[in-house]
Amino acid sequence: MAQRVGIVAVAQTKFEEKPGLHIGELLYQASRDVMKQTGLEFKDDGTGIDCTIASGYDLMSGPGGAYMFLGYIVGAWQREDERVIEDGSMAVYYGAAQILSGHADVALVVGYSKETQINKNLIETVSMDQIYQRRIGLDFVSSAALQAMRYTTKYGITPEQLAKVVVKARKNAKNNPYAYCCDSLTVQDVLRSTMLCDPIRVQEAKPTPVDGACALILANEEKAKKLTKKPVWITGMASCYDHHELGYRDLANCDALVTAASKSYKMAGITNPLKELDVAEISEHYSYQEPLWSEGLGFCSKGEGGKLIDSGKTQMGGELPINPSGGVLSGIPHCLAGMHSVVECALQLRGEAGDRQVKGATKALAHGVDGPAGQLHCVITLEN
């Protein structure tokens, strides 16, 4: 990038079931935390926060038009305030674009989700095509199962390899005070769990319901250096959509992710991601997605995702640790996962990740996904 956008502060709530807590209270916790870290307020004299970008689905948060009761909490009064109805990584992407375009110097980016107030599967069914797909009850889980079956069958990915993904995620989550699920599991525990939607078992899917919020502050290079001694720089970013109709895609591949990753890497000057990146936080709502997304991100060749897991390279202490936080498989709310990935990468690059810290991390990758079977992918690369 000719100019640089810096992350100057990040915050997240603990992810858990909070049915008695209003979503506005969650959003307030995260947004006030990042403002306290920087001392920033909403001012109109050029010294405060210029705009707000919020990410969240109203339908995934309970009441229709939920944000009309939330905007004032993040300063959406007589100033620019935008909504991104996608995964939280897209809000970060949009916020960075706001700054690069010169429309803002400092942006507050927030994300929220309140799964305890909705029926997630019912909402996902509404997201599907109303003519052909809703009639057969297709949702994100059944779409993922179709993709998992196609992928594992085509490339010979074994159930044991996928179970290792879950075991690793839960083990890492034990070191993350914000994680929802931190239980110890074995490969056999995962394989013995109830079948959710063949071939996906209950333990291989994102825990639900989970509530939470994230926030971060972005700034241009000049202000970022003034606001913090440890800015984290966004070096590359790209997103790509695939066809909504599953039949128009080969579900064993993730072409949209390949496109997004290649564009982000080109912007960041990365040619060998496995060797050049120190840590990656990727959004995997189901166990099969870690090997598949790893292939799309260029960590290994097509069809080699299972072998990458067996190699131990993605474990803590390996060549490229994936999801030291425990990731989505340890309980991150839907549509908040990508922003959480950015927050965790920023903590890693600032050396503030606590017991989940990857020693000496200088380059990181954050990934977000949305839509059925990975229809939308967003890739953001970062450096300290």
C-alpha positions in Angstrom: 0.0 0.0 0.0 1.2 3.5 -0.8 -0.4 4.7 2.4 -0.7 2.8 5.6 -3.7 2.1 7.8 -2.9 1.3 11.4 -4.8 -0.6 14.0 -4.3 1.4 17.2 -6.6 -0.4 19.7 -8.6 -3.6 19.9 -11.2 -5.0 22.3 -13.5 -8.0 22.7 -16.0 -9.2 25.2 -16.0 -12.7 26.6 -17.9 -15.0 24.2 -20.6 -16.8 26.1 -24.4 -17.2 26.4 -25.7 -13.9 27.8 -29.5 -14.0 27.4 -30.0 -11.4 30.2 -27.6 -8.9 28.7 -28.9 -6.4 26.1 -26.9 -6.3 22.9 -26.3 -2.6 23.5 -24.5 -3.4 26.7 -22.2 -5.8 24.8 -21.5 -3.2 22.2 -20.9 -0.5 24.8 -18.3 -2.7 26.6 -16.2 -3.2 23.5 -16.5 0.3 22.1 -15.7 2.1 25.3 -12.8 -0.2 25.9 -11.0 0.8 22.7 -11.8 4.5 23.3 -10.4 4.3 26.8 -7.2 2.8 25.4 -6.6 5.7 23.1 -8.3 8.6 24.9 -10.4 9.3 21.8 -13.9 10.7 21.9 -16.4 11.9 19.3 -15.3 15.4 18.5 -15.8 17.5 15.4 -12.5 19.5 15.6 -10.4 16.8 13.8 -8.9 15.4 17.0 -11.5 12.6 17.6 -13.2 9.7 15.9 -14.4 10.7 12.4 -16.8 7.9 11.6 -18.2 4.5 12.7 -18.6 1.3 10.8 -20.8 -1.4 12.4 -21.1 -5.0 11.4 -24.0 -7.3 12.3 -27.1 -8.9 11.0 -30.3 -7.6 12.6 -32.0 -11.0 12.0 -29.0 -12.6 13.9 -29.5 -10.2 16.8 -33.1 -10.6 17.7 -35.4 -7.6 16.9 -35.8 -6.2 13.4 -34.0 -3.0 12.9 -31.8 -3.6 15.9 -29.2 -1.1 15.0 -31.6 1.8 15.3 -31.3 1.3 19.1 -27.5 0.7 18.9 -26.1 3.5 16.8 -26.0 6.1 19.5 -23.9 3.8 21.6 -21.0 4.1 19.1 -21.4 7.8 18.4 -23.7 7.6 15.4 -25.1 11.1 15.9 -24.4 14.0 13.5 -21.5 12.1 12.0 -20.9 9.5 9.3 -22.1 6.0 10.4 -22.1 3.0 8.0 -23.5 -0.5 8.3 -21.9 -3.6 6.8 -24.3 -6.5 6.7 -21.6 -9.2 6.3 -18.9 -10.9 8.3 -17.0 -8.5 10.5 -13.8 -8.7 8.4 -15.7 -6.7 5.7 -16.3 -3.9 8.2 -12.6 -3.7 8.8 -12.0 -3.8 5.1 -14.5 -0.9 4.6 -13.0 1.1 7.5 -9.6 0.8 6.0 -11.0 1.9 2.6 -12.5 5.0 4.3 -9.1 6.0 5.6 -7.2 5.2 2.4 -9.7 7.2 0.3 -9.1 10.3 2.6 -12.7 10.4 3.8 -11.7 9.8 7.4 -8.5 9.9 9.5 -9.8 7.8 12.4 -12.5 5.2 12.3 -14.2 3.1 15.0 -15.2 -0.3 13.8 -17.5 -2.5 15.8 -19.2 -5.9 15.4 -21.9 -7.6 17.4 -24.0 -10.7 17.6 -26.7 -12.1 20.0 -27.3 -15.7 19.0 -29.3 -16.4 22.2 -32.2 -14.3 20.9 -32.7 -16.1 17.6 -33.1 -19.5 15.9 -29.8 -19.6 13.9 -30.9 -22.3 11.5 -34.2 -20.7 10.7 -32.5 -17.4 9.9 -29.9 -19.2 7.7 -32.8 -20.8 5.8 -34.3 -17.4 5.1 -30.9 -16.4 3.6 -31.2 -19.1 1.0 -32.8 -18.8 -2.5 -36.5 -18.5 -1.9 -37.6 -20.3 -5.1 -35.6 -23.5 -5.0 -33.5 -23.8 -1.8 -35.8 -22.8 1.0 -38.4 -25.3 -0.1 -36.1 -28.2 0.8 -34.9 -26.7 4.1 -31.4 -25.9 2.9 -29.4 -23.8 5.4 -25.8 -23.1 6.1 -25.3 -26.4 8.0 -26.7 -28.6 5.2 -24.8 -26.6 2.6 -21.6 -27.1 4.6 -22.4 -30.8 4.8 -22.6 -31.0 1.0 -19.3 -29.2 0.7 -17.7 -31.4 3.3 -18.9 -34.6 1.6 -17.6 -33.4 -1.8 -14.3 -32.2 -0.5 -13.4 -35.2 1.7 -14.5 -37.7 -0.9 -12.6 -36.0 -3.8 -9.3 -35.7 -1.9 -9.5 -38.5 0.6 -9.5 -36.3 3.7 -10.1 -38.6 6.7 -12.5 -38.2 9.6 -9.5 -38.5 11.9 -7.7 -35.6 10.2 -10.8 -33.4 10.7 -11.2 -34.5 14.3 -7.6 -33.3 14.9 -8.7 -29.8 13.9 -11.3 -29.7 16.7 -8.9 -31.2 19.3 -6.4 -28.4 18.4 -9.0 -25.7 18.5 -10.2 -26.7 22.0 -6.6 -27.1 23.3 -5.7 -23.6 22.1 -8.9 -22.1 23.6 -7.8 -23.2 27.0 -5.2 -20.3 26.8 -7.8 -17.8 25.7 -9.8 -16.1 28.5 -12.4 -14.9 26.0 -13.2 -18.3 24.5 -16.5 -20.1 24.9 -15.5 -23.8 24.7 -12.3 -24.9 26.4 -13.0 -28.5 27.1 -10.4 -31.2 26.5 -11.3 -33.5 23.6 -9.6 -36.5 22.0 -10.0 -37.6 18.4 -12.2 -40.4 19.5 -14.4 -38.0 21.5 -15.0 -36.0 18.3 -15.6 -39.1 16.2 -18.1 -40.5 18.7 -20.2 -37.3 18.9 -23.7 -37.2 17.4 -24.0 -36.8 13.6 -25.3 -33.3 13.0 -25.6 -33.4 9.2 -23.6 -36.2 7.5 -20.6 -36.1 7.5 -20.4 -33.2 10.0 -20.7 -34.3 13.7 -21.9 -32.0 16.5 -18.3 -31.5 17.9 -17.2 -30.5 14.4 -19.5 -27.5 14.2 -19.3 -24.1 15.7 -20.9 -24.1 19.2 -24.1 -22.1 19.4 -25.7 -20.0 20.8 -22.9 -17.5 21.7 -23.1 -13.8 22.2 -20.4 -11.1 22.0 -18.9 -8.0 20.5 -15.6 -6.7 19.1 -14.2 -3.3 18.4 -11.1 -1.7 17.0 -9.9 1.7 16.0 -8.2 2.4 12.7 -6.2 5.5 11.8 -4.1 6.8 9.0 -0.3 6.5 9.5 0.3 10.0 10.9 -2.4 9.7 13.6 -1.7 6.0 14.3 1.9 6.8 15.3 0.6 9.5 17.7 -2.2 7.3 19.2 -0.1 4.3 20.1 3.5 3.1 20.4 2.6 -0.2 18.9 0.5 0.2 15.7 -0.4 -2.8 13.7 -0.4 -2.1 9.9 -2.8 -3.5 7.4 -0.6 -4.4 4.5 -3.0 -6.2 2.2 -6.8 -6.8 1.9 -9.2 -8.3 -0.6 -12.6 -10.0 -0.8 -14.4 -12.1 -3.3 -17.9 -13.5 -3.8 -18.7 -16.8 -5.4 -22.1 -17.9 -6.8 -24.9 -18.2 -4.3 -26.3 -21.3 -6.1 -24.3 -24.2 -4.8 -24.7 -26.1 -8.1 -22.7 -23.5 -10.0 -19.6 -24.2 -7.9 -17.3 -27.2 -7.4 -17.6 -27.4 -3.6 -14.3 -29.2 -3.3 -12.6 -26.0 -4.2 -12.8 -22.5 -2.7 -12.1 -20.3 -5.8 -13.3 -17.1 -4.1 -10.8 -17.6 -1.3 -8.0 -18.2 -3.8 -8.8 -14.9 -5.5 -9.1 -12.9 -2.3 -5.9 -14.4 -0.9 -3.9 -13.8 -4.1 -4.9 -10.1 -4.3 -4.2 -9.5 -0.6 -0.8 -11.2 -0.9 0.1 -9.2 -4.0 -0.7 -6.0 -2.1 1.4 -7.1 0.8 4.3 -8.5 -1.2 3.8 -12.0 0.1 4.9 -14.8 -2.3 5.1 -17.8 0.1 2.5 -17.5 2.8 3.4 -20.6 4.7 7.0 -19.4 5.1 6.4 -15.7 5.4 3.4 -15.6 7.8 3.9 -16.2 11.5 0.3 -16.8 12.6 -3.1 -17.1 11.0 -6.6 -16.7 12.4 -9.0 -18.2 9.9 -12.8 -18.6 10.2 -13.7 -22.2 10.3 -17.3 -22.9 11.3 -16.9 -26.6 10.6 -13.8 -28.8 11.0 -13.4 -29.6 7.3 -13.0 -25.9 6.6 -9.5 -25.6 8.1 -7.9 -27.9 5.6 -10.0 -26.5 2.7 -9.4 -22.9 3.6 -5.7 -23.7 4.1 -5.5 -24.8 0.5 -7.3 -21.7 -0.7 -4.9 -19.5 1.3 -1.9 -21.2 -0.3 -0.6 -22.9 2.9 -0.5 -26.1 1.0 -1.4 -27.5 -2.5 -4.9 -28.5 -3.5 -6.0 -31.7 -1.8 -3.1 -31.5 0.7 -5.0 -29.9 3.6 -5.3 -33.2 5.5 -1.6 -33.8 5.3 -0.9 -30.3 6.5 -2.9 -31.1 9.7 -1.0 -34.4 10.2 2.3 -32.6 9.7 1.8 -30.5 12.9 2.8 -27.3 11.1 -0.4 -25.6 12.2 -0.1 -26.5 15.9 1.2 -24.0 18.4 5.0 -24.1 18.0 4.6 -25.3 14.4 5.7 -23.5 11.3 2.4 -21.6 11.0 0.1 -21.8 14.0 -3.6 -21.6 12.9 -6.1 -20.2 15.4 -4.1 -19.8 18.6 -7.3 -18.3 20.0 -9.2 -21.5 19.4 -11.1 -19.8 16.6 -14.7 -20.2 15.6 -14.8 -23.9 16.6 -14.3 -22.7 20.2 -17.3 -20.4 20.0 -17.3 -17.1 18.1 -20.7 -15.7 17.1 -21.8 -15.8 13.5 -20.8 -12.7 11.5 -18.3 -11.6 14.2 -15.7 -14.2 13.4 -13.6 -12.2 10.8 -13.4 -9.1 13.0 -12.4 -11.4 15.9 -9.6 -12.8 13.6 -8.3 -9.2 13.1 -8.4 -8.4 16.8 -6.5 -11.6 17.7 -3.9 -11.0 15.0 -3.4 -7.5 16.3 -2.9 -8.8 19.8 -0.3 -11.3 18.5 1.6 -8.7 16.6 1.6 -6.4 19.6 2.9 -9.2 21.8 -0.2 -9.0 24.0 -1.9 -12.4 23.4 -1.0 -13.8 26.8 -0.7 -17.5 27.1 -1.7 -17.9 23.4 1.1 -15.7 22.2 3.1 -16.9 19.2 6.7 -16.0 20.0 8.3 -13.4 17.7 5.2 -12.9 15.5 5.7 -10.1 13.0 3.3 -11.0 10.1 -0.2 -12.3 10.4 -3.3 -13.2 8.4 -6.9 -12.7 9.3 -9.7 -14.3 7.4 -13.5 -14.0 7.4 -16.2 -16.0 5.6 -19.9 -15.6 5.0 -22.7 -17.2 3.1 -23.4 -20.9 2.3 -20.4 -23.1 1.8 -17.9 -20.2 1.9 -19.6 -18.0 -0.7 -17.8 -14.8 0.5 -14.2 -14.6 1.7 -12.2 -11.7 3.0 -8.4 -11.9 3.6 -6.5 -9.2 5.5 -2.7 -9.3 6.1 -1.0 -7.4 8.9 2.4 -6.5 10.2 3.8 -4.8 13.2 
